Amino acid sequence: LTEYALLPYLNYQELNRKLNTYPYSDVDQFLDAHQDTYLGNLLLRNWLSQLAASKRWHEYRSYFSTSLTSITHRCLFIWSRFINF
């Protein structure tokens, strides 16, 4: 399937289903390969939501990007900095 045009979507779906197992290296690899794309940004938002739900604030801050437009994620970023003050 390496030549399959929709392979990134399949990879996204598989990775998105297992975000609660904290597959950091898989997430990093996907985000590197799909930086500044719709799927990359979608996975990043889902990943940030998972990290916040689990109160993994240090990791949340390391993955947060100011290019995100979600007010929720921006507020959570501020909260993550406040909680560890």
Stockholm file with secondary structure:
# STOCKHOLM 1.0

chainA/1-85         LTEYALLPYLNYQELNRKLNTYPYSDVDQFLDAHQDTYLGNLLLRNWLSQLAASKRWHEYRSYFSTSLTSITHRCLFIWSRFINF
#=GR chainA/1-85 SS CTTCTTHHHHHHHHHHHTGGGCCHHHHHHHHHHTTTSHHHHHHHHHHHHHHHHTTCHHHHHHHCCTTCCCHHHHHHHHHHHHHTC
#=GC SS_cons        CTTCTTHHHHHHHHHHHTGGGCCHHHHHHHHHHTTTSHHHHHHHHHHHHHHHHTTCHHHHHHHCCTTCCCHHHHHHHHHHHHHTC
//
